Amino acid sequence: MSKSPTLSIIVPCYNHARFLPERLKSISEQSFGDFEIILLDDASTDNSQHVLQAYADQEKRVSETLFNDKNGGCVNEQWRKGVRIAKGDYIWIAESDDVSAPEFLQVLLHQFKAFPEIGMAYCDSMIIDDSSKTQCRYDYSHSEYQNRWLEDFVLDGRTFIKDYLVFQNVIPNASAVVFKKENLLVALTQNSMKYCADYYCYIQLLSNSAIAYVCKPLNFFRAHVHTTRWHSQESYYVAVKEKSTILKEIKHLNIPQSAENLAKSYGWLFKYRHKFRHLGRLFTDLHSSVSTTDKVALYGFNDISEYVLEAFSSHIQFSVIIDKKKSVADKKGIPVKTLSTSLLADIDVVVVCSFHFKAEMCINLEAQEFKGRVITV
C-alpha cells in the first residue's frame, strides 16, 4: 500500500476455522474498500491458521498475519496487539465467528463525518446460530430504562454510561463497532478480564467522547456453544467480580446524577450474584413437578431458556417459547410466539425465564387468565 488506509480491520481468531470463510468473505465484500486487514490467531488447535493464511495469500489488503505459538487466553491482549500495529485512523475489530452486511463499514464510517465528536459508532445486530440461521435482533431491554434502540441516535458518552452502561453492556458485540483509533488507543488499557474486557474498554472510551448508534442491523452476531460467556457457577462469579470492577470505575468518573443508577446496579449485582443457585432450584422444580405428558411453555427467549432447553429437551415436551415479540420462527425446532390467551389454552406449565421481569411476566399470565402451573426462577 502506497499510503495509509483509512481503516484497519483486526480479525482476532481462536478455533473458528469453520466460521472463518463466511467472516472473511463478508470483509472482502465490503462496499467501502480503503482498509488493511490484520489477521491474528491465538494458537488455535483447529484449522484456523491454515484458513487465515490461505486468505492472506489471495487478499491483497492483508497487511499482517500474526499467529501465536502459545495461547494467551486474553482477548484484551489480542485487541491491543492489533491496534498497536494498525495504520488506519479507524478500527474495526471483526470477531472471527461473526458476519457483516456489505454496507457495514460505509454506513458506520459516515457517522464519524456527520458527528465529529464521536469516538465510536455501532449498529444493531441480528443473532445467528451455528448454521448462520437468523434467530432474532438483539434485545436491549432492561427494567431500569426505556428502549431507545428503535431508532438512530447520537449521545454524549458520559450520559450513555450513567443511563445505560451502568446497568448492562448495551454494546453486545464488538463486531458491530467501528472505533476512532486515537480514542481506542487511550481506552484499551491492559487488563486480564475474561468476560468484560470489551465492556471496560467502552467505559474508558466513552468517558471522553460521544457515541453514535445505527438501528439498522448490519452485524450478524453468532451465538453458539463456544461464544465467550459464563457457563458455570465459577465463571459467573468471575463475571460478577468483573462487573463490580466496572461499577467502581464508573463511580470514579464522578458523572453528575449517576449515584442513583449506580446504587440500583449494585443492588442488581448483589441480588443475582448466586444466579446459578437460583437456576439449580428451578431445575429441581422442573424435575419434581413436570411430567413427560405435560405441555410446557418457556416464557422468555434468553440465556435462561437456553439452559432449560439444553438440560430438559430430551424428557420434557416443550411446545412453545413465548417472547414479547415474535422475532424468530423457531429455536431448536420449537416455535417462538407472542403471548396470547389462545396460545396458552393447550399449555399445562409455563416456566418464567427471567429475573428482572419475573413479576411483570406473572402479571401478564394472570391477565391472560392462564389456569395452569407457573414455575419461576
C-alpha distance (Angstrom), angle and dihedral (degrees) to the residues before:
residue distance angle dihedral
M1 . . .
S2 3.79 . .
K3 3.79 94.9 .
S4 3.77 135.9 24.6
P5 3.80 112.9 -84.3
T6 3.78 121.2 -118.0
L7 3.79 92.4 -122.5
S8 3.80 138.9 22.5
I9 3.80 119.9 -146.0
I10 3.79 114.0 -153.7
V11 3.81 116.0 -162.9
P12 3.83 110.3 -168.0
C13 3.80 111.0 -169.6
Y14 3.77 139.1 -173.5
N15 3.82 120.5 168.3
H16 3.80 96.6 -28.1
A17 3.81 98.9 124.3
R18 3.80 93.8 133.1
F19 3.81 92.9 51.8
L20 3.81 97.7 41.6
P21 3.83 99.4 83.0
E22 3.81 91.9 58.3
R23 3.82 92.8 42.6
L24 3.82 94.3 48.2
K25 3.79 92.6 45.0
S26 3.82 89.7 54.4
I27 3.82 89.2 52.8
S28 3.80 95.1 50.2
E29 3.82 91.2 47.5
Q30 3.82 95.6 56.3
S31 3.80 111.7 132.2
F32 3.83 88.6 -137.4
G33 3.79 105.8 65.8
D34 3.82 109.5 174.7
F35 3.80 97.4 106.4
E36 3.78 144.5 105.3
I37 3.82 122.8 -133.9
I38 3.80 122.3 -137.8
L39 3.81 113.2 -165.7
L40 3.82 117.4 -157.4
D41 3.79 128.7 -178.3
D42 3.80 124.8 -174.1
A43 3.83 97.8 -149.9
S44 3.80 97.7 -69.3
T45 3.80 115.8 -159.8
D46 3.80 94.0 -151.6
N47 3.82 129.2 63.0
S48 3.82 95.2 -73.3
Q49 3.80 97.7 115.0
H50 3.81 91.9 51.2
V51 3.84 90.7 50.8
L52 3.81 91.7 47.3
Q53 3.80 93.4 48.1
A54 3.81 92.6 48.2
Y55 3.80 88.8 52.1
A56 3.82 91.6 48.0
D57 3.79 89.9 52.5
Q58 3.80 92.5 58.5
E59 3.85 103.8 29.3
K60 3.82 108.2 76.7
R61 3.80 93.6 -162.7
V62 3.82 92.7 66.9
S63 3.81 104.0 108.6
E64 3.82 101.1 172.3
T65 3.81 138.4 23.4
L66 3.80 111.7 -171.2
F67 3.80 116.1 178.1
N68 3.81 120.4 -177.1
D69 3.81 118.5 -137.1
K70 3.80 90.6 -152.9
N71 3.78 127.8 37.6
G72 3.78 111.5 -109.5
G73 3.79 94.7 -168.0
C74 3.81 92.3 -149.2
V75 3.80 119.4 109.9
N76 3.79 90.8 -170.4
E77 3.80 92.2 61.6
Q78 3.81 92.0 51.0
W79 3.79 89.5 53.1
R80 3.81 91.0 48.6
K81 3.80 92.1 49.4
G82 3.80 91.7 52.7
V83 3.80 95.9 45.2
R84 3.81 92.7 49.0
I85 3.82 92.1 60.9
A86 3.81 97.3 34.8
K87 3.81 115.0 119.9
G88 3.81 99.2 -167.4
D89 3.78 127.6 94.1
Y90 3.81 89.5 -130.1
I91 3.79 131.2 47.3
W92 3.79 131.9 -148.4
I93 3.82 115.9 -173.5
A94 3.79 99.7 -157.4
E95 3.80 105.6 -166.5
S96 3.79 110.2 -137.6
D97 3.81 97.7 -121.8
D98 3.81 98.4 47.1
V99 3.82 131.8 83.4
S100 3.81 133.9 -144.1
A101 3.79 136.4 -152.7
P102 3.85 115.0 -112.3
E103 3.81 92.6 -110.7
F104 3.84 95.1 49.1
L105 3.80 97.3 106.4
Q106 3.79 95.6 38.1
V107 3.80 92.6 54.1
L108 3.81 97.1 43.9
L109 3.80 95.9 43.8
H110 3.80 88.1 54.0
Q111 3.81 88.4 62.7
F112 3.81 90.6 65.0
K113 3.79 91.5 53.5
A114 3.80 92.6 46.5
F115 3.83 94.8 43.7
P116 3.84 111.8 28.7
E117 3.81 91.8 179.7
I118 3.81 94.2 69.5
G119 3.80 123.5 99.5
M120 3.78 95.3 -169.7
A121 3.80 140.2 16.7
Y122 3.78 128.5 -162.6
C123 3.77 139.8 178.3
D124 3.77 136.1 -146.5
S125 3.81 118.5 -84.3
M126 3.77 135.1 -137.4
I127 3.80 114.6 -145.4
I128 3.80 114.1 -128.4
D129 3.80 130.2 -175.3
D130 3.80 132.6 -133.7
S131 3.80 91.6 -75.2
S132 3.84 92.8 47.2
K133 3.79 92.0 -107.3
T134 3.80 111.5 153.2
Q135 3.81 112.9 -113.2
C136 3.80 107.9 174.1
R137 3.78 145.4 -53.8
Y138 3.78 115.8 -81.1
D139 3.82 113.5 -85.8
Y140 3.82 111.6 -132.9
S141 3.80 95.8 176.6
H142 3.79 123.9 133.6
S143 3.78 130.8 165.1
E144 3.82 92.1 -121.2
Y145 3.81 100.0 60.2
Q146 3.78 144.2 29.1
N147 3.81 118.0 -102.8
R148 3.81 105.3 -106.1
W149 3.83 94.5 169.0
L150 3.80 94.0 93.8
E151 3.81 91.8 89.9
D152 3.81 139.5 24.1
F153 3.79 118.0 -80.7
V154 3.80 144.1 171.0
L155 3.80 117.3 -150.4
D156 3.78 139.3 177.4
G157 3.80 107.8 -99.6
R158 3.79 97.3 -126.5
T159 3.79 91.3 50.7
F160 3.81 88.8 50.3
I161 3.80 89.3 52.0
K162 3.80 97.7 48.3
D163 3.81 96.3 41.9
Y164 3.81 102.0 38.4
L165 3.80 119.1 1.2
V166 3.78 89.8 52.7
F167 3.82 87.4 70.0
Q168 3.79 103.0 37.2
N169 3.78 143.4 -24.9
V170 3.79 102.0 -80.6
I171 3.82 90.1 178.5
P172 3.79 91.5 73.1
N173 3.79 101.3 173.7
A174 3.82 128.1 36.2
S175 3.81 89.6 -151.7
A176 3.82 88.2 69.9
V177 3.82 92.7 59.7
V178 3.81 136.2 85.1
F179 3.82 115.2 -166.7
K180 3.76 133.9 -159.8
K181 3.81 100.8 -120.4
E182 3.79 96.9 -138.2
N183 3.82 89.6 57.5
L184 3.80 94.8 43.1
L185 3.81 93.0 51.0
V186 3.80 90.4 58.6
A187 3.81 95.0 42.7
L188 3.80 98.6 45.1
T189 3.79 98.3 83.1
Q190 3.78 121.9 167.8
N191 3.79 114.9 -89.1
S192 3.79 138.0 147.5
M193 3.80 98.7 -132.8
K194 3.80 113.2 143.9
Y195 3.81 101.6 -169.5
C196 3.81 107.1 18.8
A197 3.82 105.9 36.9
D198 3.81 92.0 112.6
Y199 3.82 91.3 46.0
Y200 3.81 90.7 52.3
C201 3.80 90.8 48.2
Y202 3.82 91.8 53.3
I203 3.82 90.6 52.8
Q204 3.80 91.0 52.1
L205 3.79 93.7 46.7
L206 3.80 97.3 45.0
S207 3.79 93.2 49.1
N208 3.82 85.5 78.2
S209 3.82 106.7 26.1
A210 3.80 144.4 38.1
I211 3.81 128.6 -106.2
A212 3.82 134.0 -136.5
Y213 3.81 125.9 -153.6
V214 3.81 128.0 -162.7
C215 3.80 113.4 -160.2
K216 3.80 94.9 -154.0
P217 3.84 108.6 101.4
L218 3.80 102.3 -123.0
N219 3.81 94.5 152.2
F220 3.79 126.7 71.8
F221 3.79 110.8 -153.0
R222 3.79 112.9 -158.7
A223 3.79 113.1 -141.0
H224 3.78 110.0 -167.6
V225 3.78 140.2 141.6
H226 3.82 93.1 -81.6
T227 3.81 96.5 48.2
T228 3.82 107.2 127.7
R229 3.77 102.1 -101.9
W230 3.78 136.6 121.7
H231 3.81 112.1 -82.9
S232 3.81 103.2 171.7
Q233 3.79 143.2 36.0
E234 3.82 90.0 -97.2
S235 3.81 95.6 50.6
Y236 3.80 90.8 44.1
Y237 3.81 89.7 55.6
V238 3.82 88.8 52.8
A239 3.81 90.2 51.5
V240 3.82 90.9 48.8
K241 3.81 90.6 51.5
E242 3.80 90.7 49.8
K243 3.82 91.3 49.3
S244 3.80 88.8 51.7
T245 3.82 89.1 54.5
I246 3.80 89.3 51.5
L247 3.79 92.3 51.3
K248 3.81 89.8 50.8
E249 3.80 88.9 52.4
I250 3.82 91.0 51.0
K251 3.81 89.5 49.9
H252 3.82 90.5 52.4
L253 3.81 89.8 55.4
N254 3.84 88.6 68.4
I255 3.80 92.9 -145.9
P256 3.82 109.7 -174.5
Q257 3.83 114.4 -106.1
S258 3.83 92.8 8.7
A259 3.82 98.3 114.5
E260 3.81 96.2 86.8
N261 3.79 95.4 51.7
L262 3.80 91.6 43.7
A263 3.80 89.6 54.6
K264 3.80 90.9 49.5
S265 3.79 92.2 48.9
Y266 3.80 92.4 49.2
G267 3.80 86.2 50.7
W268 3.81 92.6 53.8
L269 3.79 90.6 46.6
F270 3.80 92.4 51.7
K271 3.80 94.3 43.5
Y272 3.81 94.8 52.6
R273 3.80 100.1 33.5
H274 3.81 87.1 112.9
K275 3.80 96.0 49.4
F276 3.79 94.5 141.5
R277 3.78 90.2 51.9
H278 3.80 88.1 57.3
L279 3.80 89.9 48.0
G280 3.80 89.0 51.5
R281 3.81 90.1 56.3
L282 3.80 89.8 47.8
F283 3.80 90.5 52.4
T284 3.81 90.2 49.7
D285 3.82 90.4 52.2
L286 3.80 91.4 49.7
H287 3.80 92.4 49.3
S288 3.79 93.3 49.6
S289 3.79 103.8 37.9
V290 3.83 108.8 30.2
S291 3.79 120.0 77.5
T292 3.80 128.7 -158.5
T293 3.82 89.8 -107.5
D294 3.82 95.7 53.9
K295 3.79 117.2 106.3
V296 3.79 105.2 -134.0
A297 3.80 131.7 -163.1
L298 3.80 123.6 -161.9
Y299 3.80 110.1 -144.1
G300 3.81 106.8 -152.1
F301 3.80 131.1 39.8
N302 3.81 99.1 -134.2
D303 3.79 146.4 96.6
I304 3.82 93.4 -64.7
S305 3.80 92.6 56.0
E306 3.82 88.3 47.4
Y307 3.81 90.6 55.7
V308 3.81 91.0 48.7
L309 3.81 91.5 49.2
E310 3.78 92.7 49.4
A311 3.80 92.6 48.8
F312 3.82 101.4 41.1
S313 3.81 110.9 20.9
S314 3.81 91.4 102.6
H315 3.81 95.0 59.8
I316 3.81 108.7 18.7
Q317 3.79 123.1 73.2
F318 3.81 104.2 -128.7
S319 3.80 107.6 -168.3
V320 3.79 102.4 177.2
I321 3.80 145.7 -7.5
I322 3.80 112.1 -132.4
D323 3.80 117.4 -146.4
K324 3.79 131.3 172.7
K325 3.78 88.7 -115.8
K326 3.78 127.6 22.7
S327 3.79 96.8 -116.1
V328 3.79 102.0 155.9
A329 3.79 136.0 29.6
D330 3.79 95.7 -127.9
K331 3.79 146.4 -22.5
K332 3.80 114.8 -136.3
G333 3.80 88.2 -20.2
I334 3.82 94.3 -49.9
P335 3.83 114.1 119.5
V336 3.81 118.5 -119.4
K337 3.81 113.1 -143.3
T338 3.78 140.8 163.8
L339 3.79 120.5 -101.8
S340 3.81 117.0 -87.6
T341 3.80 139.6 150.4
S342 3.80 91.7 -114.9
L343 3.79 91.3 51.7
L344 3.80 91.2 54.0
A345 3.80 95.0 46.8
D346 3.81 94.0 91.0
I347 3.81 97.4 34.6
D348 3.80 121.1 106.9
V349 3.81 99.8 -177.0
V350 3.81 133.6 24.6
V351 3.80 117.8 -161.9
V352 3.82 110.4 -156.1
C353 3.81 106.1 -144.3
S354 3.79 103.5 -167.0
F355 3.78 139.9 83.6
H356 3.81 99.8 -168.8
F357 3.81 97.0 44.5
K358 3.82 100.6 31.1
A359 3.81 96.3 114.4
E360 3.81 93.2 45.0
M361 3.81 91.8 48.7
C362 3.82 92.1 50.6
I363 3.81 89.1 51.5
N364 3.82 89.2 51.0
L365 3.81 90.1 53.8
E366 3.80 91.0 50.3
A367 3.81 89.8 49.9
Q368 3.81 88.6 55.1
E369 3.83 88.1 50.8
F370 3.78 93.2 -121.9
K371 3.82 108.7 -175.1
G372 3.80 100.3 -172.7
R373 3.79 131.2 87.3
V374 3.79 122.5 -67.0
I375 3.81 120.1 -154.1
T376 3.80 118.6 -169.8
V377 3.81 136.4 -172.0
